[in-house]
Amino acid sequence: MARYRATPVVDVTSSPALPGRVRLVVLFGGRSAEHEVSCVSAASVLAALDRDRYDVWPIAITGDGHWVRAEEARAALMAGAGALPPALATVGPRVDPLPELVASTGDGPTVVFPLLHGPQGEDGTVQGLLELAGLAYVGAGVLGSALCMDKAKAKDVLSAAGLPQARHLARRGHEVDDHLPARVGDELGWPVFVKPANLGSSVGISRVGGPDDLGAAVEVALAYDEWVVIEEAVTGREIECGVLGNAELAVSVPGEIIPGAEFYDYDDKYSGAGAELVVPAVLPDAVADDVGRLAVAAATALRAEGMARVDFFYEAQGRGLLVNEVNTIPGFTPQSMYPRLWVASGVPYPELVDRLVALALERHDRRAGRVGRPR
C-alpha cells in the first residue's frame, strides 16, 4: 500500500490491540435525509463484528428524533450474522440517551460507533454529546465533524490551506437574490451543481444548465439547509481515497467512481446498480502519490480523525487533482467505497472496524484530563 509522510503513518500490517472485551454501541438512524443509508451501514458493521471481542448494543435514532434500544437488531445479531436484515429497523423501547450510552457491562471500556450520516449525527452534534458524557467514539471530533459537514466552511478552510478546489459560491437563504444567476454565469460559467451545504449522499443536489433553472435548484437545496453551495461543473474523473488514523495518518489506494447517471447521485450510490467502482483506480504513479498527499493534507486541515474519505476531481489535461470534500462518516454499506478501498489496501472489513475502535480508545485516553486544565 502506498504511504505518504506528510505526517507519520500508522502501521497497517498488524492487527490492533483491543483491551479485552469492548462494549460497542452502534448508533444509527437519525433525523437527516440519509436515515435509510445509516440503517444499511449499521447492518453491515454488525454483520462484520467479532462477537468474542465485542458486546454489541445497537441504539437507533428514529426519523423524528426519538432514541430507542434496537432490540430486534440485537436479537438478530445473537442469532448469528446471517440473521441480520440488510437494513436495521429503528424500532424498540424509547430510552434516555445519556443513561443508555454510559450503561456499563463488565470491566471493559465502552466505545460508541456513530453511523449517523448527515446533520444531527455527522456534524458535531452527537460528538459533542459523547464528549460531555466522557465516552470514546469512532471518527472525527466536534470541530472536525462540523467543518467537514459544512461544505461552504470546509471550502474556506481548504482555500486557506492552499489546496486546489473547483470554483464555487456559497449563499445563505436570505442572500439569494435576482443578481445571483448573473454572478454565477460570470464567475463559474454554466453548467453548475447546486447542493445543500450540510448534507451528503447526493441528497438535494441538482445539475443546472443555465440561469433560468438556477432558482428552482436553489429552492430544492434550501429545503434541506439554510446554506447553499454552487459549484462549477468539472469535467473530470471522480477519485476517492480513504484516510485512517488520529495524529498519525495512513491512506488507502485510490479508487475511481464511474457514474451511471449524469452525476454520482443517490441511486448510483446505494442501489447497487449503475455506477462502476474501480479499486484501485488506474492512475499514473505520480498522480496516485498526489492523491494520498492531498488526502492527508485535506484531512489534517479539516481536523478529521479516526476515519475519513477524501473525494477529488481529476482533470488529466487541465488543473490536475481538485479536492471536492471530506466525509467523516463515510458509508459502510456493501456498495460503499471506503471499506472497499481498505480491503484493496490489505485491511479486511472486520479488521477495519477493529482499527477504528482501537483508534477511538487511543484518542480518548490521550485526551483524558485535558478539558480546560493541565494534565
C-alpha positions in Angstrom: 0.0 0.0 0.0 1.2 3.5 -0.8 2.2 5.5 2.2 2.6 9.3 2.4 4.7 11.0 5.0 3.1 14.5 5.1 2.6 13.2 8.7 3.8 9.9 10.1 1.8 6.9 9.1 0.2 4.2 11.2 1.3 0.6 10.7 -1.4 -1.2 8.6 0.3 -4.5 8.6 -0.6 -5.7 12.2 -3.9 -6.2 14.0 -4.7 -3.5 16.5 -4.7 -4.4 20.2 -8.0 -4.1 22.0 -8.2 -4.1 25.8 -10.2 -7.3 26.3 -14.0 -7.3 25.6 -15.4 -3.9 24.4 -18.9 -2.7 24.9 -19.6 -1.3 21.4 -22.7 0.9 21.0 -23.6 1.1 17.3 -25.6 4.3 16.9 -27.6 4.5 13.7 -30.7 6.1 12.0 -31.0 9.8 12.7 -33.2 12.7 11.7 -31.5 13.6 8.4 -32.4 12.7 4.8 -29.7 10.0 5.0 -31.6 7.9 7.6 -32.0 4.9 5.4 -28.4 4.9 4.3 -27.4 4.8 8.0 -29.6 1.8 8.7 -27.9 -0.2 5.9 -24.4 0.9 7.1 -25.2 -0.3 10.6 -26.4 -3.7 9.4 -23.1 -4.2 7.5 -21.0 -3.2 10.5 -22.9 -5.5 12.9 -22.5 -8.4 10.4 -18.7 -7.9 10.4 -18.2 -7.7 14.2 -16.3 -10.4 16.1 -18.7 -11.4 18.9 -15.7 -12.6 21.1 -14.3 -9.1 21.1 -17.5 -7.0 21.4 -20.6 -6.8 23.5 -22.7 -5.1 20.9 -25.6 -2.7 21.7 -27.5 -1.2 18.7 -29.2 2.1 19.5 -31.3 3.8 17.0 -32.5 7.4 16.5 -35.8 7.5 14.8 -36.7 9.9 12.0 -38.5 12.1 14.4 -35.6 12.2 16.9 -36.5 9.6 19.5 -33.7 7.3 20.9 -34.7 3.6 21.0 -33.0 0.4 22.0 -32.9 -1.6 18.8 -33.8 -5.0 20.4 -34.8 -6.6 17.1 -31.3 -5.9 15.7 -29.6 -7.2 18.9 -31.7 -10.4 18.8 -30.9 -11.0 15.2 -27.2 -10.5 16.0 -27.4 -13.0 18.8 -28.8 -15.5 16.3 -25.8 -15.0 14.0 -24.7 -12.5 11.4 -26.8 -14.4 8.8 -30.0 -13.5 10.6 -29.4 -9.7 10.3 -31.6 -7.9 7.8 -29.9 -5.8 5.0 -31.1 -2.6 6.9 -31.7 -2.3 10.6 -35.1 -1.1 11.8 -35.2 2.0 14.1 -37.8 0.5 16.4 -37.8 -0.5 20.0 -38.4 0.8 23.5 -37.6 4.5 23.9 -34.6 5.3 26.1 -32.9 8.4 27.6 -29.7 8.9 25.5 -27.1 9.5 28.2 -28.0 6.8 30.7 -28.3 4.3 27.8 -24.9 5.3 26.4 -23.0 5.2 29.6 -24.5 1.9 30.9 -21.7 -0.4 31.8 -21.4 -4.2 31.4 -18.4 -5.9 32.9 -15.0 -4.3 33.2 -14.3 -3.5 29.5 -14.5 0.0 28.1 -17.4 1.4 26.1 -16.9 2.8 22.6 -19.7 4.4 20.5 -19.6 3.9 16.8 -21.8 6.7 15.3 -23.1 5.7 11.8 -25.3 8.8 11.5 -24.8 10.2 8.1 -25.7 13.9 7.6 -26.9 16.6 10.0 -27.5 15.9 13.7 -25.1 13.0 13.6 -22.1 13.7 11.4 -22.0 17.4 12.1 -20.5 17.5 15.6 -23.8 17.5 17.5 -23.7 13.9 18.6 -19.9 14.1 19.0 -20.5 16.9 21.5 -22.9 14.8 23.4 -20.4 12.0 23.6 -17.7 14.4 24.7 -19.9 15.6 27.6 -20.6 12.0 28.5 -16.9 11.2 28.6 -17.3 8.4 26.1 -14.8 7.2 23.5 -16.2 7.3 20.0 -15.2 6.4 16.4 -14.5 9.2 14.0 -13.7 12.9 14.0 -14.2 15.2 17.0 -16.6 18.1 17.3 -14.7 20.6 15.3 -13.6 18.2 12.5 -17.1 16.8 12.2 -18.7 20.3 12.0 -16.2 21.6 9.5 -16.4 18.6 7.1 -20.2 18.6 7.2 -20.5 22.2 6.3 -19.2 22.2 2.7 -19.2 26.0 2.5 -17.0 26.5 5.5 -14.9 23.4 4.6 -14.0 25.1 1.3 -12.9 28.2 3.2 -10.6 26.2 5.3 -9.2 24.2 2.3 -8.6 27.5 0.5 -6.7 28.9 3.5 -4.6 25.7 3.4 -3.8 26.4 -0.2 -5.4 23.2 -1.5 -6.8 23.1 -5.1 -10.6 23.1 -5.5 -13.3 23.8 -8.1 -14.6 27.3 -8.3 -17.7 27.9 -6.1 -20.0 30.3 -4.4 -21.9 29.9 -1.1 -25.0 31.8 -0.1 -27.3 31.8 2.9 -31.0 31.6 2.1 -31.7 35.3 2.6 -28.7 36.3 0.5 -30.2 34.7 -2.7 -31.5 37.4 -5.0 -32.2 38.2 -8.6 -28.5 39.0 -9.2 -27.3 35.5 -8.4 -27.7 34.0 -11.9 -25.6 36.7 -13.5 -22.9 36.3 -10.9 -22.9 32.5 -11.3 -22.5 32.9 -15.0 -19.7 35.5 -14.7 -17.7 33.6 -12.0 -18.4 30.0 -12.6 -20.0 29.6 -16.0 -22.6 27.0 -17.0 -23.4 24.3 -16.1 -23.1 24.2 -12.3 -24.1 22.0 -9.5 -26.3 23.3 -6.7 -26.2 21.5 -3.3 -27.2 21.9 0.3 -24.1 22.9 2.3 -24.8 20.5 5.2 -25.9 17.1 3.7 -24.4 14.2 1.9 -25.2 11.1 -0.2 -26.0 13.5 -3.1 -29.3 14.4 -1.5 -30.8 17.7 -2.7 -28.2 18.2 -5.5 -29.2 19.5 -8.9 -27.3 20.0 -12.1 -28.2 23.3 -13.7 -27.6 24.1 -17.3 -28.4 27.8 -17.4 -29.7 30.8 -15.5 -33.4 30.0 -16.0 -33.2 26.9 -13.9 -31.0 28.2 -11.1 -33.8 29.5 -8.9 -35.6 26.1 -8.7 -32.4 24.2 -7.9 -31.6 26.7 -5.1 -35.0 26.2 -3.7 -34.5 22.4 -3.7 -31.2 22.8 -1.8 -32.6 25.3 0.7 -35.4 22.8 1.6 -32.6 20.8 3.3 -30.3 23.5 4.7 -30.2 27.3 5.1 -26.9 27.5 3.2 -26.4 26.5 -0.5 -23.2 25.8 -2.4 -23.0 26.4 -6.1 -20.0 24.8 -7.9 -18.7 24.8 -11.4 -19.3 21.5 -13.2 -15.9 19.9 -13.5 -15.3 17.6 -16.5 -13.0 15.0 -15.0 -12.7 11.7 -13.2 -14.1 11.2 -9.7 -11.3 9.8 -7.4 -11.7 8.8 -3.8 -9.2 7.9 -1.0 -9.6 6.5 2.5 -7.8 8.0 5.5 -7.2 6.1 8.7 -5.6 7.4 11.9 -5.6 10.1 14.6 -2.5 12.3 14.9 -0.8 9.8 12.5 -2.5 9.2 9.2 -2.4 6.4 6.6 -4.1 6.5 3.3 -5.6 3.7 1.2 -5.1 3.1 -2.5 -7.2 5.5 -4.6 -10.4 4.4 -6.2 -12.5 5.8 -9.0 -16.2 6.2 -9.4 -17.6 6.0 -13.0 -21.2 7.3 -12.6 -24.0 5.5 -14.3 -26.1 8.7 -14.4 -25.4 12.3 -15.3 -23.6 12.5 -11.9 -23.0 10.2 -9.0 -26.4 10.5 -7.5 -28.2 8.8 -4.6 -29.5 5.8 -6.6 -26.0 5.3 -8.1 -24.5 5.2 -4.6 -26.9 2.9 -2.9 -29.0 0.9 -5.3 -26.0 -1.4 -6.2 -26.5 -0.7 -9.9 -25.4 2.0 -12.4 -22.1 3.3 -11.1 -18.9 1.4 -11.5 -16.4 1.5 -8.7 -12.8 0.8 -9.8 -10.4 -0.1 -7.0 -7.6 0.6 -7.3 -8.0 3.4 -9.7 -5.9 3.3 -12.8 -3.7 6.3 -12.4 -0.1 7.3 -13.1 2.1 6.6 -10.1 2.8 10.3 -9.6 -0.9 11.1 -9.6 -1.7 8.3 -7.2 1.0 9.7 -4.9 -0.5 13.1 -5.1 -3.9 11.7 -4.2 -2.5 10.4 -0.9 -0.6 13.5 -0.2 -3.6 15.8 -0.8 -5.9 13.4 1.2 -3.6 13.7 4.2 -3.4 17.5 3.8 -7.1 17.9 3.4 -7.9 15.7 6.4 -5.4 17.5 8.5 -6.6 20.9 7.6 -10.2 20.0 8.5 -9.2 18.1 11.7 -10.5 14.8 10.6 -9.5 11.9 12.9 -10.2 8.2 13.0 -11.6 7.8 9.5 -12.4 9.9 6.5 -13.0 9.6 2.8 -11.5 12.3 0.7 -13.1 12.9 -2.7 -11.4 14.5 -5.7 -12.0 15.5 -9.2 -9.1 14.8 -11.6 -8.7 16.8 -14.8 -6.0 14.9 -16.6 -5.5 17.6 -19.2 -6.3 20.6 -17.0 -5.8 21.5 -13.4 -5.0 18.0 -12.2 -6.5 17.0 -8.8 -9.1 19.2 -7.1 -10.3 18.4 -3.6 -14.1 18.1 -3.6 -15.0 17.2 0.0 -14.0 15.2 3.1 -16.5 12.8 4.6 -16.0 12.0 8.3 -18.6 9.1 8.5 -18.4 7.5 5.1 -20.8 4.9 4.1 -20.3 1.3 5.3 -22.9 -0.3 3.1 -21.9 -3.3 0.8 -21.6 -0.8 -2.1 -19.6 1.8 -0.2 -16.2 2.9 -1.4 -14.5 3.4 2.0 -14.4 -0.2 3.1 -13.6 -1.3 -0.4 -10.6 1.0 -0.5 -9.2 -0.5 2.7 -9.8 -4.1 1.6 -7.8 -3.4 -1.5 -5.1 -1.9 0.8 -4.8 -5.0 2.9 -7.2 -4.2 5.7 -10.3 -6.5 5.6 -13.7 -5.1 6.7 -13.7 -6.8 10.2 -10.2 -5.6 10.9 -11.1 -2.1 9.7 -13.8 -1.9 12.4 -11.3 -3.2 15.0 -8.8 -0.5 14.0 -11.4 2.2 14.2 -12.4 1.1 17.7 -8.7 1.0 18.8 -8.2 4.5 17.4 -11.3 5.7 19.3 -9.8 4.4 22.6 -6.3 5.8 21.8 -7.7 9.3 21.3 -9.9 9.1 24.3 -7.0 8.0 26.5 -4.7 10.7 25.0 -7.3 13.5 25.6 -8.2 12.3 29.1 -7.8 15.1 31.7 -7.2 17.9 29.1 -10.6 19.5 29.5 -9.7 23.1 30.3 -6.9 22.2 32.8 -3.3 21.0 32.7 -2.8 17.2 32.7 
